[in-house]
Amino acid sequence: MTSIAFRALFFTIILTVCKFATAGSTWASGKITSLLASGAEPAIRLAGNISPEDCSGGKYGWLYFEGSAEEKNRVYATALAMSLSNKTVTVYTNGDGQRCRISNIQITSGLG
């Protein structure tokens, strides 16, 4: 593959990934690609393992849930449903530089 063809392919891949996963200081949007069904600490990952800028998703971009066990399970159930239906979500997290904790999840595609 020539250098120009490789650069064009790389640029196309980057644009495709960026189109489906974006992040800001306390939010991230994308399709849910992984779910961690831990009883005490459920978590999700978004496409590209992205996480908001002002919290730490760690090496693999895990986003945990904030709140009581019941609240965590409720938000996890919403995330599971969105993952199974292939919807894009936006998650809102803490902005304190600590491990990412989702306080809110919003469906941002596929409604209507």
Phi and psi in radians as a Rosetta constraint file:
Dihedral C 1 N 2 CA 2 C 2 CIRCULARHARMONIC -1.258 0.35
Dihedral N 2 CA 2 C 2 N 3 CIRCULARHARMONIC 2.843 0.35
Dihedral C 2 N 3 CA 3 C 3 CIRCULARHARMONIC -1.078 0.35
Dihedral N 3 CA 3 C 3 N 4 CIRCULARHARMONIC -0.703 0.35
Dihedral C 3 N 4 CA 4 C 4 CIRCULARHARMONIC -1.178 0.35
Dihedral N 4 CA 4 C 4 N 5 CIRCULARHARMONIC -0.750 0.35
Dihedral C 4 N 5 CA 5 C 5 CIRCULARHARMONIC -1.111 0.35
Dihedral N 5 CA 5 C 5 N 6 CIRCULARHARMONIC -0.712 0.35
Dihedral C 5 N 6 CA 6 C 6 CIRCULARHARMONIC -1.096 0.35
Dihedral N 6 CA 6 C 6 N 7 CIRCULARHARMONIC -0.784 0.35
Dihedral C 6 N 7 CA 7 C 7 CIRCULARHARMONIC -1.094 0.35
Dihedral N 7 CA 7 C 7 N 8 CIRCULARHARMONIC -0.717 0.35
Dihedral C 7 N 8 CA 8 C 8 CIRCULARHARMONIC -1.114 0.35
Dihedral N 8 CA 8 C 8 N 9 CIRCULARHARMONIC -0.755 0.35
Dihedral C 8 N 9 CA 9 C 9 CIRCULARHARMONIC -1.112 0.35
Dihedral N 9 CA 9 C 9 N 10 CIRCULARHARMONIC -0.798 0.35
Dihedral C 9 N 10 CA 10 C 10 CIRCULARHARMONIC -1.047 0.35
Dihedral N 10 CA 10 C 10 N 11 CIRCULARHARMONIC -0.798 0.35
Dihedral C 10 N 11 CA 11 C 11 CIRCULARHARMONIC -1.087 0.35
Dihedral N 11 CA 11 C 11 N 12 CIRCULARHARMONIC -0.721 0.35
Dihedral C 11 N 12 CA 12 C 12 CIRCULARHARMONIC -1.112 0.35
Dihedral N 12 CA 12 C 12 N 13 CIRCULARHARMONIC -0.742 0.35
Dihedral C 12 N 13 CA 13 C 13 CIRCULARHARMONIC -1.114 0.35
Dihedral N 13 CA 13 C 13 N 14 CIRCULARHARMONIC -0.776 0.35
Dihedral C 13 N 14 CA 14 C 14 CIRCULARHARMONIC -1.052 0.35
Dihedral N 14 CA 14 C 14 N 15 CIRCULARHARMONIC -0.782 0.35
Dihedral C 14 N 15 CA 15 C 15 CIRCULARHARMONIC -1.094 0.35
Dihedral N 15 CA 15 C 15 N 16 CIRCULARHARMONIC -0.680 0.35
Dihedral C 15 N 16 CA 16 C 16 CIRCULARHARMONIC -1.137 0.35
Dihedral N 16 CA 16 C 16 N 17 CIRCULARHARMONIC -0.799 0.35
Dihedral C 16 N 17 CA 17 C 17 CIRCULARHARMONIC -1.130 0.35
Dihedral N 17 CA 17 C 17 N 18 CIRCULARHARMONIC -0.773 0.35
Dihedral C 17 N 18 CA 18 C 18 CIRCULARHARMONIC -1.107 0.35
Dihedral N 18 CA 18 C 18 N 19 CIRCULARHARMONIC -0.552 0.35
Dihedral C 18 N 19 CA 19 C 19 CIRCULARHARMONIC -1.125 0.35
Dihedral N 19 CA 19 C 19 N 20 CIRCULARHARMONIC -0.553 0.35
Dihedral C 19 N 20 CA 20 C 20 CIRCULARHARMONIC -1.803 0.35
Dihedral N 20 CA 20 C 20 N 21 CIRCULARHARMONIC -0.153 0.35
Dihedral C 20 N 21 CA 21 C 21 CIRCULARHARMONIC -2.553 0.35
Dihedral N 21 CA 21 C 21 N 22 CIRCULARHARMONIC 2.050 0.35
Dihedral C 21 N 22 CA 22 C 22 CIRCULARHARMONIC -2.368 0.35
Dihedral N 22 CA 22 C 22 N 23 CIRCULARHARMONIC 2.767 0.35
Dihedral C 22 N 23 CA 23 C 23 CIRCULARHARMONIC -2.548 0.35
Dihedral N 23 CA 23 C 23 N 24 CIRCULARHARMONIC 2.624 0.35
Dihedral C 23 N 24 CA 24 C 24 CIRCULARHARMONIC -2.128 0.35
Dihedral N 24 CA 24 C 24 N 25 CIRCULARHARMONIC -2.777 0.35
Dihedral C 24 N 25 CA 25 C 25 CIRCULARHARMONIC -1.169 0.35
Dihedral N 25 CA 25 C 25 N 26 CIRCULARHARMONIC -0.733 0.35
Dihedral C 25 N 26 CA 26 C 26 CIRCULARHARMONIC -2.263 0.35
Dihedral N 26 CA 26 C 26 N 27 CIRCULARHARMONIC 0.358 0.35
Dihedral C 26 N 27 CA 27 C 27 CIRCULARHARMONIC -2.526 0.35
Dihedral N 27 CA 27 C 27 N 28 CIRCULARHARMONIC 2.808 0.35
Dihedral C 27 N 28 CA 28 C 28 CIRCULARHARMONIC -2.615 0.35
Dihedral N 28 CA 28 C 28 N 29 CIRCULARHARMONIC 2.515 0.35
Dihedral C 28 N 29 CA 29 C 29 CIRCULARHARMONIC -2.211 0.35
Dihedral N 29 CA 29 C 29 N 30 CIRCULARHARMONIC 2.481 0.35
Dihedral C 29 N 30 CA 30 C 30 CIRCULARHARMONIC 2.875 0.35
Dihedral N 30 CA 30 C 30 N 31 CIRCULARHARMONIC -3.090 0.35
Dihedral C 30 N 31 CA 31 C 31 CIRCULARHARMONIC -1.509 0.35
Dihedral N 31 CA 31 C 31 N 32 CIRCULARHARMONIC 2.483 0.35
Dihedral C 31 N 32 CA 32 C 32 CIRCULARHARMONIC -1.312 0.35
Dihedral N 32 CA 32 C 32 N 33 CIRCULARHARMONIC 2.167 0.35
Dihedral C 32 N 33 CA 33 C 33 CIRCULARHARMONIC -1.923 0.35
Dihedral N 33 CA 33 C 33 N 34 CIRCULARHARMONIC -0.333 0.35
Dihedral C 33 N 34 CA 34 C 34 CIRCULARHARMONIC -2.540 0.35
Dihedral N 34 CA 34 C 34 N 35 CIRCULARHARMONIC 2.533 0.35
Dihedral C 34 N 35 CA 35 C 35 CIRCULARHARMONIC -2.249 0.35
Dihedral N 35 CA 35 C 35 N 36 CIRCULARHARMONIC 2.362 0.35
Dihedral C 35 N 36 CA 36 C 36 CIRCULARHARMONIC -1.973 0.35
Dihedral N 36 CA 36 C 36 N 37 CIRCULARHARMONIC 1.912 0.35
Dihedral C 36 N 37 CA 37 C 37 CIRCULARHARMONIC -1.647 0.35
Dihedral N 37 CA 37 C 37 N 38 CIRCULARHARMONIC 0.927 0.35
Dihedral C 37 N 38 CA 38 C 38 CIRCULARHARMONIC -1.348 0.35
Dihedral N 38 CA 38 C 38 N 39 CIRCULARHARMONIC 2.383 0.35
Dihedral C 38 N 39 CA 39 C 39 CIRCULARHARMONIC -1.023 0.35
Dihedral N 39 CA 39 C 39 N 40 CIRCULARHARMONIC -0.716 0.35
Dihedral C 39 N 40 CA 40 C 40 CIRCULARHARMONIC -1.633 0.35
Dihedral N 40 CA 40 C 40 N 41 CIRCULARHARMONIC -0.532 0.35
Dihedral C 40 N 41 CA 41 C 41 CIRCULARHARMONIC -2.372 0.35
Dihedral N 41 CA 41 C 41 N 42 CIRCULARHARMONIC 1.188 0.35
Dihedral C 41 N 42 CA 42 C 42 CIRCULARHARMONIC -1.149 0.35
Dihedral N 42 CA 42 C 42 N 43 CIRCULARHARMONIC 2.661 0.35
Dihedral C 42 N 43 CA 43 C 43 CIRCULARHARMONIC -2.690 0.35
Dihedral N 43 CA 43 C 43 N 44 CIRCULARHARMONIC 2.883 0.35
Dihedral C 43 N 44 CA 44 C 44 CIRCULARHARMONIC -2.339 0.35
Dihedral N 44 CA 44 C 44 N 45 CIRCULARHARMONIC 2.870 0.35
Dihedral C 44 N 45 CA 45 C 45 CIRCULARHARMONIC -2.238 0.35
Dihedral N 45 CA 45 C 45 N 46 CIRCULARHARMONIC 2.555 0.35
Dihedral C 45 N 46 CA 46 C 46 CIRCULARHARMONIC -1.770 0.35
Dihedral N 46 CA 46 C 46 N 47 CIRCULARHARMONIC 2.851 0.35
Dihedral C 46 N 47 CA 47 C 47 CIRCULARHARMONIC -0.854 0.35
Dihedral N 47 CA 47 C 47 N 48 CIRCULARHARMONIC 2.362 0.35
Dihedral C 47 N 48 CA 48 C 48 CIRCULARHARMONIC 1.364 0.35
Dihedral N 48 CA 48 C 48 N 49 CIRCULARHARMONIC 0.090 0.35
Dihedral C 48 N 49 CA 49 C 49 CIRCULARHARMONIC 0.945 0.35
Dihedral N 49 CA 49 C 49 N 50 CIRCULARHARMONIC 0.640 0.35
Dihedral C 49 N 50 CA 50 C 50 CIRCULARHARMONIC -1.376 0.35
Dihedral N 50 CA 50 C 50 N 51 CIRCULARHARMONIC 2.747 0.35
Dihedral C 50 N 51 CA 51 C 51 CIRCULARHARMONIC -2.556 0.35
Dihedral N 51 CA 51 C 51 N 52 CIRCULARHARMONIC 2.757 0.35
Dihedral C 51 N 52 CA 52 C 52 CIRCULARHARMONIC -1.001 0.35
Dihedral N 52 CA 52 C 52 N 53 CIRCULARHARMONIC 2.725 0.35
Dihedral C 52 N 53 CA 53 C 53 CIRCULARHARMONIC -1.222 0.35
Dihedral N 53 CA 53 C 53 N 54 CIRCULARHARMONIC -0.563 0.35
Dihedral C 53 N 54 CA 54 C 54 CIRCULARHARMONIC -1.709 0.35
Dihedral N 54 CA 54 C 54 N 55 CIRCULARHARMONIC 0.357 0.35
Dihedral C 54 N 55 CA 55 C 55 CIRCULARHARMONIC -2.554 0.35
Dihedral N 55 CA 55 C 55 N 56 CIRCULARHARMONIC 2.903 0.35
Dihedral C 55 N 56 CA 56 C 56 CIRCULARHARMONIC -1.825 0.35
Dihedral N 56 CA 56 C 56 N 57 CIRCULARHARMONIC 2.031 0.35
Dihedral C 56 N 57 CA 57 C 57 CIRCULARHARMONIC -1.576 0.35
Dihedral N 57 CA 57 C 57 N 58 CIRCULARHARMONIC 0.027 0.35
Dihedral C 57 N 58 CA 58 C 58 CIRCULARHARMONIC 1.225 0.35
Dihedral N 58 CA 58 C 58 N 59 CIRCULARHARMONIC -3.008 0.35
Dihedral C 58 N 59 CA 59 C 59 CIRCULARHARMONIC -1.063 0.35
Dihedral N 59 CA 59 C 59 N 60 CIRCULARHARMONIC -0.569 0.35
Dihedral C 59 N 60 CA 60 C 60 CIRCULARHARMONIC -1.866 0.35
Dihedral N 60 CA 60 C 60 N 61 CIRCULARHARMONIC 0.057 0.35
Dihedral C 60 N 61 CA 61 C 61 CIRCULARHARMONIC 1.320 0.35
Dihedral N 61 CA 61 C 61 N 62 CIRCULARHARMONIC 0.505 0.35
Dihedral C 61 N 62 CA 62 C 62 CIRCULARHARMONIC -1.228 0.35
Dihedral N 62 CA 62 C 62 N 63 CIRCULARHARMONIC 2.342 0.35
Dihedral C 62 N 63 CA 63 C 63 CIRCULARHARMONIC -2.024 0.35
Dihedral N 63 CA 63 C 63 N 64 CIRCULARHARMONIC 1.998 0.35
Dihedral C 63 N 64 CA 64 C 64 CIRCULARHARMONIC -1.573 0.35
Dihedral N 64 CA 64 C 64 N 65 CIRCULARHARMONIC 3.095 0.35
Dihedral C 64 N 65 CA 65 C 65 CIRCULARHARMONIC -1.957 0.35
Dihedral N 65 CA 65 C 65 N 66 CIRCULARHARMONIC 2.545 0.35
Dihedral C 65 N 66 CA 66 C 66 CIRCULARHARMONIC -1.695 0.35
Dihedral N 66 CA 66 C 66 N 67 CIRCULARHARMONIC 2.660 0.35
Dihedral C 66 N 67 CA 67 C 67 CIRCULARHARMONIC 1.955 0.35
Dihedral N 67 CA 67 C 67 N 68 CIRCULARHARMONIC -2.987 0.35
Dihedral C 67 N 68 CA 68 C 68 CIRCULARHARMONIC -1.249 0.35
Dihedral N 68 CA 68 C 68 N 69 CIRCULARHARMONIC 2.968 0.35
Dihedral C 68 N 69 CA 69 C 69 CIRCULARHARMONIC -1.010 0.35
Dihedral N 69 CA 69 C 69 N 70 CIRCULARHARMONIC -0.721 0.35
Dihedral C 69 N 70 CA 70 C 70 CIRCULARHARMONIC -1.125 0.35
Dihedral N 70 CA 70 C 70 N 71 CIRCULARHARMONIC -0.767 0.35
Dihedral C 70 N 71 CA 71 C 71 CIRCULARHARMONIC -1.112 0.35
Dihedral N 71 CA 71 C 71 N 72 CIRCULARHARMONIC -0.746 0.35
Dihedral C 71 N 72 CA 72 C 72 CIRCULARHARMONIC -1.046 0.35
Dihedral N 72 CA 72 C 72 N 73 CIRCULARHARMONIC -0.768 0.35
Dihedral C 72 N 73 CA 73 C 73 CIRCULARHARMONIC -1.142 0.35
Dihedral N 73 CA 73 C 73 N 74 CIRCULARHARMONIC -0.641 0.35
Dihedral C 73 N 74 CA 74 C 74 CIRCULARHARMONIC -1.142 0.35
Dihedral N 74 CA 74 C 74 N 75 CIRCULARHARMONIC -0.805 0.35
Dihedral C 74 N 75 CA 75 C 75 CIRCULARHARMONIC -1.195 0.35
Dihedral N 75 CA 75 C 75 N 76 CIRCULARHARMONIC -0.658 0.35
Dihedral C 75 N 76 CA 76 C 76 CIRCULARHARMONIC -1.085 0.35
Dihedral N 76 CA 76 C 76 N 77 CIRCULARHARMONIC -0.711 0.35
Dihedral C 76 N 77 CA 77 C 77 CIRCULARHARMONIC -1.079 0.35
Dihedral N 77 CA 77 C 77 N 78 CIRCULARHARMONIC -0.688 0.35
Dihedral C 77 N 78 CA 78 C 78 CIRCULARHARMONIC -1.111 0.35
Dihedral N 78 CA 78 C 78 N 79 CIRCULARHARMONIC -0.776 0.35
Dihedral C 78 N 79 CA 79 C 79 CIRCULARHARMONIC -1.087 0.35
Dihedral N 79 CA 79 C 79 N 80 CIRCULARHARMONIC -0.733 0.35
Dihedral C 79 N 80 CA 80 C 80 CIRCULARHARMONIC -1.067 0.35
Dihedral N 80 CA 80 C 80 N 81 CIRCULARHARMONIC -0.794 0.35
Dihedral C 80 N 81 CA 81 C 81 CIRCULARHARMONIC -1.073 0.35
Dihedral N 81 CA 81 C 81 N 82 CIRCULARHARMONIC -0.722 0.35
Dihedral C 81 N 82 CA 82 C 82 CIRCULARHARMONIC -1.197 0.35
Dihedral N 82 CA 82 C 82 N 83 CIRCULARHARMONIC -0.619 0.35
Dihedral C 82 N 83 CA 83 C 83 CIRCULARHARMONIC -1.154 0.35
Dihedral N 83 CA 83 C 83 N 84 CIRCULARHARMONIC -0.808 0.35
Dihedral C 83 N 84 CA 84 C 84 CIRCULARHARMONIC -1.144 0.35
Dihedral N 84 CA 84 C 84 N 85 CIRCULARHARMONIC -0.515 0.35
Dihedral C 84 N 85 CA 85 C 85 CIRCULARHARMONIC -1.670 0.35
Dihedral N 85 CA 85 C 85 N 86 CIRCULARHARMONIC 0.103 0.35
Dihedral C 85 N 86 CA 86 C 86 CIRCULARHARMONIC 1.053 0.35
Dihedral N 86 CA 86 C 86 N 87 CIRCULARHARMONIC 0.650 0.35
Dihedral C 86 N 87 CA 87 C 87 CIRCULARHARMONIC -1.564 0.35
Dihedral N 87 CA 87 C 87 N 88 CIRCULARHARMONIC 2.679 0.35
Dihedral C 87 N 88 CA 88 C 88 CIRCULARHARMONIC -1.530 0.35
Dihedral N 88 CA 88 C 88 N 89 CIRCULARHARMONIC 2.411 0.35
Dihedral C 88 N 89 CA 89 C 89 CIRCULARHARMONIC -2.176 0.35
Dihedral N 89 CA 89 C 89 N 90 CIRCULARHARMONIC 2.773 0.35
Dihedral C 89 N 90 CA 90 C 90 CIRCULARHARMONIC -2.080 0.35
Dihedral N 90 CA 90 C 90 N 91 CIRCULARHARMONIC 2.243 0.35
Dihedral C 90 N 91 CA 91 C 91 CIRCULARHARMONIC -1.933 0.35
Dihedral N 91 CA 91 C 91 N 92 CIRCULARHARMONIC 2.503 0.35
Dihedral C 91 N 92 CA 92 C 92 CIRCULARHARMONIC -1.989 0.35
Dihedral N 92 CA 92 C 92 N 93 CIRCULARHARMONIC 2.306 0.35
Dihedral C 92 N 93 CA 93 C 93 CIRCULARHARMONIC -2.245 0.35
Dihedral N 93 CA 93 C 93 N 94 CIRCULARHARMONIC 3.092 0.35
Dihedral C 93 N 94 CA 94 C 94 CIRCULARHARMONIC -1.141 0.35
Dihedral N 94 CA 94 C 94 N 95 CIRCULARHARMONIC 2.772 0.35
Dihedral C 94 N 95 CA 95 C 95 CIRCULARHARMONIC -2.206 0.35
Dihedral N 95 CA 95 C 95 N 96 CIRCULARHARMONIC 0.643 0.35
Dihedral C 95 N 96 CA 96 C 96 CIRCULARHARMONIC -1.839 0.35
Dihedral N 96 CA 96 C 96 N 97 CIRCULARHARMONIC 0.201 0.35
Dihedral C 96 N 97 CA 97 C 97 CIRCULARHARMONIC 1.397 0.35
Dihedral N 97 CA 97 C 97 N 98 CIRCULARHARMONIC -0.088 0.35
Dihedral C 97 N 98 CA 98 C 98 CIRCULARHARMONIC -1.503 0.35
Dihedral N 98 CA 98 C 98 N 99 CIRCULARHARMONIC -3.047 0.35
Dihedral C 98 N 99 CA 99 C 99 CIRCULARHARMONIC -0.971 0.35
Dihedral N 99 CA 99 C 99 N 100 CIRCULARHARMONIC 2.367 0.35
Dihedral C 99 N 100 CA 100 C 100 CIRCULARHARMONIC -1.076 0.35
Dihedral N 100 CA 100 C 100 N 101 CIRCULARHARMONIC 2.248 0.35
Dihedral C 100 N 101 CA 101 C 101 CIRCULARHARMONIC -2.252 0.35
Dihedral N 101 CA 101 C 101 N 102 CIRCULARHARMONIC 2.082 0.35
Dihedral C 101 N 102 CA 102 C 102 CIRCULARHARMONIC -1.342 0.35
Dihedral N 102 CA 102 C 102 N 103 CIRCULARHARMONIC 2.237 0.35
Dihedral C 102 N 103 CA 103 C 103 CIRCULARHARMONIC -1.818 0.35
Dihedral N 103 CA 103 C 103 N 104 CIRCULARHARMONIC -0.346 0.35
Dihedral C 103 N 104 CA 104 C 104 CIRCULARHARMONIC -2.698 0.35
Dihedral N 104 CA 104 C 104 N 105 CIRCULARHARMONIC 2.502 0.35
Dihedral C 104 N 105 CA 105 C 105 CIRCULARHARMONIC -2.271 0.35
Dihedral N 105 CA 105 C 105 N 106 CIRCULARHARMONIC 2.342 0.35
Dihedral C 105 N 106 CA 106 C 106 CIRCULARHARMONIC -2.258 0.35
Dihedral N 106 CA 106 C 106 N 107 CIRCULARHARMONIC 2.344 0.35
Dihedral C 106 N 107 CA 107 C 107 CIRCULARHARMONIC -1.355 0.35
Dihedral N 107 CA 107 C 107 N 108 CIRCULARHARMONIC 2.233 0.35
Dihedral C 107 N 108 CA 108 C 108 CIRCULARHARMONIC -2.120 0.35
Dihedral N 108 CA 108 C 108 N 109 CIRCULARHARMONIC 0.140 0.35
Dihedral C 108 N 109 CA 109 C 109 CIRCULARHARMONIC -2.673 0.35
Dihedral N 109 CA 109 C 109 N 110 CIRCULARHARMONIC 2.736 0.35
Dihedral C 109 N 110 CA 110 C 110 CIRCULARHARMONIC 1.443 0.35
Dihedral N 110 CA 110 C 110 N 111 CIRCULARHARMONIC 0.148 0.35
Dihedral C 110 N 111 CA 111 C 111 CIRCULARHARMONIC -1.583 0.35
Dihedral N 111 CA 111 C 111 N 112 CIRCULARHARMONIC 2.619 0.35
